[in-house]
Amino acid sequence: DLSSEACGKLLRSIAETIPADEMSFKRSFDAYSVPVNYKQRFLDSNAFLVYYSRGFDGANRPAIEGEGEDVVNKLQTMQYGARNEAWNSVDELLSELRFGSKGDANSKREDVVGLLEQ
């Protein structure tokens, strides 16, 4: 078992380098990710119209959704998925350490090590 002092020390040392709130954490990741482009923003905010118009973007123009695979969109999807998974792991670790840092509770060493390995 990890003592409440050990959990508190770990929590403080992690808080020095990793943002403890979701928005700040994700903003750090987003700074190094491919930004969402105009086309993707349009598709996301007009999904209903794009779906029912089958992506019609005018006469003699290709469908807005395109025929081929959008590499940038796929990269963004992977980046944001990894970012969200990383946040889930950090949030679980911080929750476990907060629980363990209470004076009346001890965290199991295996639980904390397992979360660190995620």
N, C-alpha and C positions, 0 to 999 in steps of 0.2 A: 504494500500500500504506500501511496505517496502522502506525506503529511500535508497539512493545510499550509504550512510555511513554504514547502517545496512547490506546491501548486501556485501559491501567491507569487513566488519568485519567477516561475515560468510565465505566468500571466503578465507580469510587469515587463519582462524581457521581450516577450512577443509584442506587447503593445508599443514598444519603442520603435519597431521596424514595420509592423503590419497594421494597417488601419483596422479598427475594431468594428466600424459600422459598414454596412453593405454598400452604401452609395460611394463612400471614399475608396473602398477596396476595388469596386468595379471601375471607378474612374481611373485608378492607377493602371488597371489592365487595358482599358480603352485607349489610354494615351499611346500604347504600343501596338494597337490593333489597326487593321485596315478600316478607315471610317466608312460609315454607311453612306452610300452614294444616293444621288437624287432619284434615280430610277427605282431603287429599292424602297426608298421612303414613299414614293408615289404608289408603288404596288401595295405596300403595307397599309397606307391610309385609304386606298380606293379598291380594296380587295373585292368588294361586292360588285362594283362596276366592271372591273377587269374580268372577273369570273363570268358574269352574264353577257358581256360583250365579246367574250373569248379573246380578249386582248386586242380587239380591233383598234387600230391607231390611225385610221384614215385610208383612203383609196390608194392603191399602189405602194403601200408601206407594209413592212413586216409586222407581225403581231408583237405587241409590247413585251410579252413574256418570252419571245424568241423561241427558236426551234432547238438550238444547241444548248449545251450545258453552260451555265454562267459560272465561270471559275471564281470570280470575285465573290459572288453570293455564297458559293460553297465554302470558300475560305472564311468569310464572315461568320457563317453558321458554325463552323468548327471552332473559331476563336471565341465566340460568345458562349458556346457550349462548354468549352474548357474553362472559361472565366467563371461561369455559374457553378460548375463542379468544384472548382478551387474555393469559391466562397462558401459552398456548403460544407466542405471539409474544415475550413478555418473556423466557421461558425460553430460546428460541432466541438472542435478542440477548445475554443474559448468557453463554451458552455460547460464542458467537462471540468476545465480548470477553475471556472468561477464556482462550480459546485464543490470541487475539492478544496478550494481556499477558505470555505466556511469553517469556522472553528470546530463544529460538531460533525463534520463529514470528511471522509477520506476517499480519494479516488483510487481505483485499482490501477496499478502500474501498467498492466496489460492494455487497459482501455486507452490511456494517454499515449502509450507507445504506438498502438494501432492507429490512432488518429494522426499522430505525427508522420506515420508511414504512408498515409493516404495521399 
